[in-house]
Amino acid sequence: MSSSSKHLPADKRRAVTVEAVVDLAARQNPGDITTAAIAKHMNVTQGALFRHFPNKKAIWQSVMEWVAERLLSRVDKAARGTATPLAALEAVFMTHIDFVSAHPGVPRMLFGELQRAEDTPAKKMARTLIQQYAKRITGLLNEGKVAGEVDSAVDIETAGVLFIGSIQGLIMQSLLAGDIANMKDKAAAVFAIYLRAIEERS
């Protein structure tokens, strides 16, 4: 990071800090990221960080807020640009995969926060993100039923769980294999199988 980043406005400094954490999480276990490591990555002092965040938990909360805002805004935009509910579901699926491919540290942080025993602000934010995301998916599935695209016998809640689980499975396998590109290669085929399970057949 350039020396000019040492003289950023407060809002920009917070944004740059969040982006630094996301970048670091792509390279190492998020649980091992310290404020010293964040400061070093940004080429600033720890004191500079704590002028904008009261503690490490506040940094992590801001990171989860960043993830939620960007992921949800991207999938919403993708869904709006389609003609049918099923096309919207496919656009959301692929956009989510693209988002993770661009920010591989994000799922590591989400999984890490959700596994914490304590109910931290970051964990609450991660849980809220999953709930809001699921609501969008079930909404599209319901629209699909109304439009006659989704089989009337399909259980909407279960189909929503399967949609999210398919993405999480792709992400987890790619992380285990250390090959994010593999996730993008398989995404279309995985969605095609999901689609065959829920679509109405005349």
Secondary structure, 3 states (H helix, E strand, C coil): CCHHHHHCCHHHHHHHHHHHHHHHHCCCCHHHCCHHHHHHHHCCCHHHHHCCCCCHHHHHHHHHHHHHHHHHHHHHHHHHCCCCHHHHHHHHHHHHHHHHHHCCHHHHHHHHHHCCCCCCHHHHHHHHHHHHHHHHHHHHHHHHHHCCCECCCCCHHHHHHHHHHHHHHHHHHHHHHCCHHHHHHHHHHHHHHHHHHHECCC
